C-alpha cells in the first residue's frame, strides 16, 4: 500500500541544497535560464567549500550505519523512493522542460526511466564469489562499499543520469553527494529532497553551485569515488584531480557515434528510426547517431526520404503540443553550435536541409543535414551536440569500418542491414562500448554502459556498473591455525 505522506507532492517553487536531510540555505544564490524563452529560472544555492566539507562529514557518518544495512533494507527504501518519484512525475517533467528545454513528452519519458532504473537495478544481485572451498579453508571474493561517492551530472539528462548514480551508490551501501550541472540543478535538488523521506540523514545529499564546485568534489579527501558524466575535456581534468587522492573514478564522456546503413535495408521502415535517433533531445545525447554512413547504392533515395521525414518534426517551446525539437540547452551550447555551423561556409559543405541558425527568443536550432562532407570536415570529426547531421556515402565494407573506428571516441555505434549475419560480422569489428544491430541508443538499467577510447573509463549500470561502487575484498578464511 502506497504511503500517502511519503508520496505526497513536493513543492517545486523553492530550491535548496540538501545536507544531512535538511534544506540548507547558502548566503549567495544564482539561477539558470529557461532555454526556450531566455527567462530566469528560480534561484538556486551556490554551495561553498564549507558546505562540501559539511556534506562530506555527514556522508562519512551516515556511511557507518548505511554500509551495514542489508540489500533487502536498501531495496525496500529504494523501491519506496521509486514510488514517490512516480507520484511526483508530472512536476518533475514540467521542471525538466523548464530547465533543460526538452519537449514535455521527452521529459516525461526521462522521469519515467528514472523510476524504472531504480526498480530494475535493485533486482540485480551482488553475490560473493567463492573461489575455493575445502574442509579447513574458504577463499571468497566479496564486494564492499567504498564510502562516499560524488555524482557529477551533466545538463542533457539530469534526471536519469543523476538517478543512475544515486541508485548504484546507495544500493551497494555507499553514501552519495550529487552535484548537478549549474545549467540544470532544479530536478536534481528535488530528487534528493524527495529522497530525505526514505533514507537516513547523510545517505543522499545534493549540492548545487557554480563552476567552482566540481573541483571541490574531485579534490576532496573525504570523497572515495567520483562518478562523472560529461565532456571529454572535463573528464580529463576530473581524472587528474582524482589522482591526487587516488579516488576511484568512472568517466562517462562524449561520443561521435557512427551508424552504418547497408544497401539491403528497407529504407521506408528505418527512416523514422534514423531520424529520431539522430535528433532526439536536439541531438544533445552522448549516444546519438552523429555520423551517418549510407551505402552509395541507396544514398540518394535515403537522403531524400530522410529530409522529408525530418521536415515533419516540429521545432518549438517544449511545452507546445507535438514539438520534437526543443531549444538547445544553454547559451554556451548555442554559441558552440553557431561556430560549428560556420564551417558549412568556410569548408564549402552542402547543406541538404537547414544550414543556418537564426536568432530568436530562445536557443532554437532547426535540423540540418550535411550532404556527403569529407571525412576531414569538422561536422564529421567533432561531436556537435546540436542538430547537425553529416551523411556520407560508402561502398567498401572494410573502408567504412575503418572510418567508423577512426576517431578517438568510441561510445556507441550501429550497423543496419536485413542480413543479420553480415551486420553482426560488421558490428563485431566496431570499437565502441555499446554496439547495436538495427537499432541505436537502446539502453537498459541491467546492461552495462560506457565508452571505449576517450569516451570513458569503466561502465555504469548493470552488475558491472554496480561493482564500480564497490571495493573487491578477498578473504582467506581458515578454520584452524
Ligand atoms: P561538462 O563536462 O561541461 O560538465 C559535466 C559536469 O561536470 C557538470 O556538472 C559540470 O558542472 C561539472 N564540471 C565542470 N568542470 C568540472 C571540473 N573541473 N571538475 C569537476 N566537475 C566539473 O559536460 P556537459 O556540457 O554538462 O555535458 C555534455 C557532454 O557530456 C557531452 O560531451 C556529452 O557527450 C557528454 N555526455 C556523456 C554521457 C555518457 O554517459 N557517456 C552522457 C551524457 C553526456
Boltz pocket constraint, residues with backbone or C-beta under 6 A from the ligand:
constraints:
  - pocket:
      binder: B
      contacts: [[A, 152], [A, 153], [A, 154], [A, 155], [A, 156], [A, 157], [A, 179], [A, 180], [A, 181], [A, 182], [A, 210], [A, 211], [A, 213], [A, 214], [A, 215], [A, 218], [A, 229], [A, 230], [A, 231], [A, 232], [A, 234], [A, 235], [A, 237], [A, 238], [A, 251], [A, 252], [A, 253], [A, 254], [A, 255], [A, 284], [A, 285], [A, 286], [A, 287], [A, 383], [A, 385], [A, 411], [A, 451], [A, 455], [A, 456]]
      max_distance: 6.0
